[in-house]
Amino acid sequence: MTWNIWWRFGPRWQERQPGILATIRRFTPDIVGLQEVWGSEAGTQADELADALGMYAAFAAPSYPAPPDDSEVELGVALLSRWPITQYDGVVMPSRHRAWDPVVLKAVVEHPAGPLPILVACLEHATTYSDDRLAQAALLADLATDPSTDGPCPSLAIGDLNAAPDSAVLRPMRDVLIDAWTGDSDAVTLPSSHPSAPLEAGPELVDQRIDHIFYRPGHEDQLVNVESATICGDAYDGVYPSDHRPVICDFRWRDR
């Protein structure tokens, strides 16, 4: 699963938390990449979710967008895993137009089949800064195809990439990775129907599938099959957990 969980934005952020937990619990993903995750000296949202779900967590900051200037709470990206997270780090992404250094979370999970390399990212959202968007997508493609990720498991690059599937921004990733989405070509993860939809983001992002799961086989003789791909995130007790909808893909792989 990949899901932008909307930090503490919106008018009812505390009321949204049970819906986030309930949605993840309902679909029982083994791996969850989260964006717009809050963190403070007392702990992180990822830690709280992991404790409730019996999972492992990793968190890295800063990420997009910037929290309010008067906030002491960080905004980052995170990974939840059913299996131990043996390595993780925040890799700085190219960003010429921001005053902070956004990071991609680079991690390795102890999957039963072997090391599972995962990248979790939120890319630049301002379409004005497409130079940074392209450079960041290229970095993800490079990290996901690094020889160090070769092995018994596929390499995953997941997150809120702030670009539609056919966007030029994602070309560096499409060139070397595979989009795991096998569902409706008109699927949307940032719907304008949400009560707090960021309509100012414009048609490049709103009513588009901008949250993605990309992968590549771990070696040349590995066959990877995407068995299902769905979008969820309906309202819970009358409250939408996030302005984004999560994407869930089920993988199965084997050697030839």
VMD Tcl script that draws the C-alpha trace (Angstrom):
set ca {
  {0.00 0.00 0.00}
  {1.03 3.58 -0.61}
  {-0.94 6.40 0.99}
  {-0.58 10.13 1.55}
  {-2.25 10.54 4.96}
  {-2.43 14.37 4.94}
  {-0.29 15.21 8.00}
  {-2.28 17.44 10.38}
  {-3.83 19.42 7.57}
  {-7.55 19.89 7.14}
  {-10.21 20.94 9.66}
  {-10.54 17.61 11.54}
  {-7.13 15.94 11.56}
  {-7.61 14.25 14.94}
  {-10.92 12.75 13.85}
  {-9.22 11.28 10.78}
  {-6.77 9.10 12.72}
  {-9.15 6.19 13.49}
  {-10.05 5.98 9.80}
  {-6.40 5.75 8.78}
  {-5.83 2.91 11.20}
  {-9.08 1.15 10.27}
  {-8.33 1.33 6.54}
  {-4.88 -0.19 6.91}
  {-6.22 -2.82 9.29}
  {-9.02 -3.73 6.87}
  {-6.71 -4.41 3.92}
  {-3.83 -5.94 5.95}
  {-0.99 -4.91 3.61}
  {2.45 -6.37 4.35}
  {4.15 -3.13 3.31}
  {2.78 0.42 3.69}
  {4.53 3.49 2.29}
  {3.17 6.66 3.91}
  {3.55 10.30 2.95}
  {2.71 13.49 4.88}
  {3.39 11.72 8.18}
  {3.78 13.74 11.35}
  {6.66 13.39 13.77}
  {7.60 15.08 17.04}
  {9.96 14.63 19.96}
  {7.37 12.34 21.54}
  {7.26 9.99 18.54}
  {5.81 9.69 15.07}
  {2.49 8.84 13.51}
  {4.19 5.85 11.90}
  {5.24 4.52 15.31}
  {1.70 4.87 16.64}
  {0.25 3.03 13.64}
  {2.90 0.32 13.83}
  {2.24 -0.24 17.54}
  {-1.49 -0.59 16.91}
  {-1.01 -2.90 13.92}
  {1.83 -5.04 15.23}
  {4.18 -3.83 12.49}
  {7.64 -2.27 12.24}
  {8.14 1.40 11.35}
  {10.73 3.75 9.90}
  {10.42 7.53 9.44}
  {12.48 10.16 7.59}
  {12.04 13.93 7.26}
  {11.65 16.54 5.89}
  {9.33 16.01 2.97}
  {6.69 17.86 0.97}
  {4.83 20.07 1.63}
  {6.30 22.29 4.33}
  {4.29 22.40 7.57}
  {3.13 25.81 8.83}
  {5.96 28.08 9.95}
  {4.75 28.09 13.56}
  {4.56 24.30 13.82}
  {7.07 22.30 15.85}
  {5.80 19.06 14.30}
  {7.79 17.54 11.44}
  {6.37 16.32 8.14}
  {8.03 13.28 6.59}
  {7.64 9.93 4.85}
  {7.43 6.55 6.53}
  {7.38 2.82 6.04}
  {5.33 0.22 7.91}
  {6.31 -3.41 7.47}
  {5.03 -6.77 8.65}
  {8.68 -7.90 8.74}
  {11.68 -6.24 10.43}
  {13.19 -3.19 8.73}
  {16.89 -4.00 8.77}
  {18.18 -0.79 7.17}
  {16.82 2.65 6.43}
  {18.09 6.11 5.65}
  {16.87 9.43 4.33}
  {18.48 10.18 0.96}
  {18.39 13.87 0.01}
  {16.57 14.59 -3.24}
  {17.46 17.36 -5.71}
  {15.59 20.54 -4.81}
  {16.74 23.86 -6.24}
  {13.58 25.78 -5.38}
  {13.05 24.96 -1.72}
  {14.77 26.16 1.45}
  {14.91 22.66 2.92}
  {16.33 19.32 1.73}
  {13.49 16.84 1.09}
  {14.39 13.18 1.47}
  {13.35 9.81 0.08}
  {13.20 6.97 2.60}
  {15.45 4.15 1.42}
  {14.90 0.92 3.33}
  {15.48 -2.82 3.33}
  {12.90 -5.20 4.80}
  {13.64 -8.72 6.03}
  {11.13 -10.47 3.77}
  {10.87 -14.28 4.16}
  {12.31 -14.66 0.65}
  {15.25 -12.35 1.36}
  {16.08 -8.62 1.47}
  {13.28 -6.49 0.01}
  {14.48 -3.01 -1.08}
  {11.89 -0.23 -0.82}
  {11.87 3.49 -1.58}
  {9.14 5.72 -0.16}
  {8.90 9.26 -1.51}
  {6.78 12.33 -2.01}
  {7.94 14.36 -4.99}
  {7.76 18.11 -5.54}
  {4.12 19.15 -5.93}
  {4.55 22.54 -7.62}
  {4.23 22.01 -11.36}
  {6.17 25.27 -11.79}
  {9.24 23.43 -10.49}
  {9.19 20.58 -12.97}
  {12.99 20.64 -13.18}
  {13.06 19.40 -9.58}
  {10.21 16.97 -10.24}
  {12.12 15.39 -13.14}
  {15.38 15.27 -11.19}
  {13.68 13.62 -8.24}
  {12.00 11.00 -10.42}
  {15.38 10.29 -12.00}
  {16.90 9.81 -8.55}
  {14.19 7.30 -7.62}
  {14.80 5.41 -10.86}
  {18.54 5.34 -10.15}
  {18.13 4.17 -6.56}
  {15.59 1.49 -7.50}
  {17.87 0.03 -10.17}
  {21.14 0.24 -8.26}
  {22.96 -3.14 -8.40}
  {22.80 -3.26 -4.61}
  {19.05 -3.87 -4.94}
  {19.54 -6.97 -7.08}
  {18.46 -10.06 -5.20}
  {15.68 -12.51 -4.40}
  {12.91 -9.87 -4.13}
  {11.66 -7.14 -6.46}
  {12.78 -3.56 -5.89}
  {9.89 -1.19 -5.04}
  {9.59 2.58 -5.47}
  {6.32 3.86 -4.04}
  {4.71 7.10 -3.00}
  {2.88 10.29 -3.81}
  {4.78 11.20 -6.97}
  {2.58 14.21 -7.76}
  {2.34 13.26 -11.42}
  {-0.19 11.41 -13.56}
  {0.82 8.05 -15.08}
  {1.53 9.52 -18.53}
  {3.28 12.64 -17.22}
  {6.71 13.48 -18.59}
  {7.81 13.79 -14.97}
  {7.61 10.03 -14.53}
  {9.40 9.13 -17.74}
  {12.72 8.39 -15.94}
  {10.85 5.82 -13.87}
  {8.78 4.37 -16.70}
  {11.97 3.85 -18.70}
  {13.48 1.42 -16.18}
  {10.66 0.40 -13.82}
  {7.17 -1.07 -14.21}
  {3.99 0.64 -13.06}
  {2.20 -1.95 -10.91}
  {-1.24 -0.47 -11.61}
  {-3.37 -2.95 -13.55}
  {-6.77 -1.45 -12.78}
  {-8.97 1.14 -14.45}
  {-6.96 3.57 -16.56}
  {-9.21 6.39 -15.28}
  {-8.51 5.65 -11.61}
  {-8.07 8.73 -9.38}
  {-6.19 9.10 -6.09}
  {-6.63 12.88 -5.59}
  {-10.37 13.37 -6.22}
  {-12.00 16.77 -6.60}
  {-15.04 15.32 -4.82}
  {-13.23 15.41 -1.45}
  {-14.66 18.18 0.78}
  {-11.17 19.71 1.17}
  {-9.77 18.85 -2.26}
  {-6.78 21.06 -3.16}
  {-8.37 22.39 -6.34}
  {-5.67 25.03 -6.59}
  {-3.24 22.25 -7.54}
  {-4.83 22.24 -10.99}
  {-5.78 19.54 -13.50}
  {-2.28 18.05 -13.67}
  {-2.80 16.68 -10.15}
  {-6.48 16.85 -9.20}
  {-8.66 14.01 -10.50}
  {-5.54 12.09 -11.49}
  {-3.78 8.96 -10.25}
  {-0.73 10.61 -8.72}
  {0.06 7.94 -6.09}
  {2.06 5.08 -7.52}
  {3.76 1.74 -6.94}
  {6.64 0.98 -9.32}
  {8.81 -2.12 -9.30}
  {11.44 -4.12 -11.11}
  {12.36 -7.81 -10.77}
  {15.26 -8.53 -8.46}
  {17.16 -10.46 -11.15}
  {16.88 -11.37 -14.81}
  {15.23 -14.76 -14.23}
  {12.55 -13.50 -11.87}
  {8.91 -13.35 -12.98}
  {6.81 -10.80 -11.09}
  {3.04 -10.84 -11.34}
  {0.70 -8.13 -10.06}
  {-2.32 -10.15 -8.97}
  {-4.55 -7.21 -8.08}
  {-4.52 -3.42 -7.93}
  {-7.15 -1.41 -6.10}
  {-7.88 2.04 -4.71}
  {-9.67 2.44 -1.38}
  {-9.96 5.12 1.33}
  {-13.72 5.59 1.73}
  {-15.10 7.68 4.57}
  {-14.95 6.12 8.04}
  {-17.71 7.16 10.46}
  {-18.51 10.00 8.07}
  {-14.94 11.33 7.90}
  {-12.51 10.80 5.02}
  {-9.17 9.61 6.45}
  {-7.23 11.68 3.89}
  {-7.68 13.84 0.82}
  {-5.74 11.14 -1.09}
  {-6.90 7.59 -1.77}
  {-4.46 4.74 -1.04}
  {-3.26 2.35 -3.73}
  {-2.91 -1.35 -2.93}
  {-1.15 -3.90 -5.16}
  {-0.66 -7.61 -4.50}
  {2.55 -9.14 -5.87}
  {3.62 -12.70 -6.44}
  {7.02 -13.62 -7.86}
  {9.01 -16.71 -8.74}
  {12.11 -17.74 -10.62}
  {11.82 -19.06 -14.14}
}
mol new
graphics top color blue
foreach p $ca { graphics top sphere $p radius 0.5 }
foreach p [lrange $ca 0 end-1] q [lrange $ca 1 end] { graphics top cylinder $p $q radius 0.2 }
display resetview
